[in-house]
C-alpha cells in the first residue's frame, strides 16, 4: 500500500492542477507541492526530482489544453509562436540553473517564491491591461516575454501560465480566453524544454509522472472546455478562489518547515 501513496497523492492533485492551469494558469502551485509530498522520501534531490517529474505531467496536460483551445480558434498563433522562440532557450537555462544550485538553497527558494507568486497573482490589477503600441518592437517584446517567463518556468515553475496570460493581455490587448489559449502554447514549449534538461540530469520519476499525466490531461480538457464556455467570469473566479486556497496551504507548510 505504501508504494501506492505517491500515486494517490500526485494523481488527483495533478488533475486539479491541470483543470486550474488550463483556465487561468498557476496549476503548478498545486502540482509542485504535491510532488514534494509524494516524493518526500527521495533523499537529497527532492526539489529537482519534483520539478522534473512535474514537467512530465504538466507537459502532457498542456498538449491536451492546446489541442482543445486550437479546435475552438482561441489561440493567437503569431504572438504565441514568437514568445515560444524565447521560451525554449529560457526554460532550458532556468532548469540548468536549478540543477546548479545546492539542494538546500533550491528548497528555500521554492518555499519563499511560491507564496510570493500566490500573493502577486491575487493582487494583480489593471496595470497589466495596458497595450503596447503596435510596431517593430512588438515581436521582440513577445520573444522577451517568452525568454523571461520561460526561465522562471524552468527554475521555479508555478504561476507561469498566469504570468503569460497577464503579459499577453498587456502587450496585445487579448481577451482573457484568447490569452489563456496562447499562453498554453508557450507553457507547453517551456515545459518540454525544461523537461529535456531534467531528463539529462536524471531528475524524473517517469512512472509517477506518466501516471499523473493521464489525470493532468483529463483536468486540462475539462478546464479548457469550461473556460471556453464560461469566458472571462469563469477564469477570474476560479483563479481568485484557488489561489487563496493555495496560499493558505503553503502558509501551513511553511510554518511547519
N, C-alpha and C positions, 0 to 999 in steps of 0.2 A: 504493500500500500504506500509505503514511504516514497517509492520510486515514482509513484503517480502524482505526488503532491506538487512538484513543479508544474506539471501539465494542468492540474486542477486550479492552480493559481494563475498561470500565464494565459491559458486559452480563453476563458471568459473575459478576462480583463483586456486582452488584445482585441476581442470582438467589440467591446465597449469603446476601446481606443479608436478602432477603425471607424466606428459609427460617428464618433465625435470629429475625428480628423477629416473625414470626407465632407463634413458640413462646414466646419469653421477652423480646422487646423487644431493643433495642440494635443492631438491624441497621444503623443509621446510623453506627455505629463502623466498619463495613466500607465502606458505600457512599459516605460523605462523603470519606474519604481516597482512595477510588477515583476520584471525580470530580476531586479535586485533581490526581491524577496524569494523568488523561485530558485535562483542560483546562489543563494546565500552561503552555501557550503562549498563554493568553488575555490576557496583559498584567496591567493593574493592577486587575482586578475579579475575581480568582480566587476569593476567599472568598465573595463574593456570588453569582457565577455558579455556583460549585459547590453552594452551599446551595440556590439556586433550582432548578437542574436536578435536584438530589437530591429535591426535593419533588415533582417530576413523577412519577418512577418510584416513589417511596415511597407517594404517594397512590393510584396505581393498584393497587399491591400491597396496600395497606390495604383497598381496596374488595373485592378478592378474598378476603382473610382474614376480613373482617366477614361476607361472604356465607356463607363456609364455617362459621364459628362460629355464625351465626344459624340455619343449617339444623340444626345439632346441638343447638340450645337452650342454648348455652353463653355467653349474654350476659345480664347483669343490666341491663335496659334503663333502669330509673329512675335508678340511680346513674350509668350511662354518659351518659345524655342530660343529667342535671343537671350533670355535670362538663363536658360539651360546651358548655353555655351559658357557662361560664367560659373554656374553651379557645379559642373563636372570637376574642374580642377579645384575649386574652392572646397568641396566636400572631401575630396581625397586628401588635401592638405590638412583639413581640420581633423580628420581621423588619424593622420600621421602624427599630428601634434598631440592628440590624446594618448597615443601609444608611447610618445617620447617622454612624457612627464611621469613622475613617481605615482604609484597606485594610490598612496595615501592622499596626495595632493589632488588627484583626479576625483576621488570620492568627496573631498572637501569642496571642490569646485561645484560638483553636482548638487550637494546639499545647499550651497549658497545660491546658485544660479536658478534652480528650479522654482523656489518660492518667489524670487525676484521676477522671473518671467511671468508667473501667475499674476502678481500684482500689476506688472506693466500692461498685461493684456486686459486686465479688468478695468484699469483706469484710463485706457486709451480714449481719446476724444477726437473732435472734428479736425484737428490739425493734420490728420492723415488723409483728409478728403480733398486737400488742395491738389490742383492738377498742374503738372509741369507743362510749360508752353511747348507745343509741338515744334520740332525742328531737328537739326543734326545731332543734338545731344540726347535725344530721346532713346536711341538704341544703345549708346554707351551706358545710359542710365539703367536700362534693363539688364545689361550684362553685369554692371556693378552690383545691382541688387542680387543677381544670381550668385556672384562671387562671394559677397559678404554673407548672405544668408546660407549659402552652401557651406562655407567654412564653419559657421555656427552649427549647422546641421551635423557635419562630420564630427565636431568636437563635443558638442552638448546634445543637440537634437530637439528636445521638446519645445513646442511653440513655433517651429519652422514654418509650418503651413499658415499659421495665423499671421506671422510677420509678413509672409509673402502676400497674403490677401490684403493686408493693410497697405503695403507698399504698392501693389498693383492698383489699388483704388486711388492712392495718392498720385501716382505717376500717370496713369491713363484715364482716370475717372471711370473705371469699370463699375458696373453694377455688382453687388455682392455675389450673386450667383455666378457671373462670368469670372470674377476674380477667384472664386473658390475653385472652379474648374481649371483655370490657368495655373493656379498655384499647385495643383496636384501634379501637373506635368513636370514642373521644376522640382517639386518634392520627390517625385519618382527618380529623376535623374540624380539628384544629390544623394538619395538613399542608396542607389545602386553603386555610385562612385565610392562612397564611404564604405559600403559593404565590401567592395573589392579590396580596400586597404585592410580591413579587419580580417578578411579571408587570408591575405598574405601572412598576417601575424598569427593565424590560427585561433583568433578570438571569436569563434562562432560555435554555438551549440546547435548543430543542424537538426537533430531530431526534435528538440523543443521548438526551435524557430519555425520549422516547416509545419509542425502540428498547430502551432499558434497562428501560422499564416492562413490556414483554412478558415479559422474563426475571424481573422482580420479581414479577409476577403468578404465574408458574409456581412460583417459590420459596415464595411465601406460601401457595399452595394445598397444596403438598407439606408444608410445615411445620405448617400448621394441622391437616391430616389426621393427621400423626404425633402431634402434641400431644394430639389428641382420643382417639387410640388408646392412647397411652402414659402420658398423665396427668402427674402431678407428677414422677415419676422422670425422664422424658424432658426436661421443662422445666428442672429443676435441673442435670442432667448436661450438656445442650447449652450452657446459659448459662455454667457454670463453665469448660468446655473452650474455648469460643470466645473468651470474654473474656480468658482467659490468653494465647491466641494473638494476639489483637488488641493487648493490652498490650505484648507483645514486639515486634510490628511497629511500633507507634507509638514505642516506645523507640528503635528503629533509625532511624526517620525523624527523630525529634527530635535524635538525636546527629549526624545528617548535615546538619541545617538550619543 
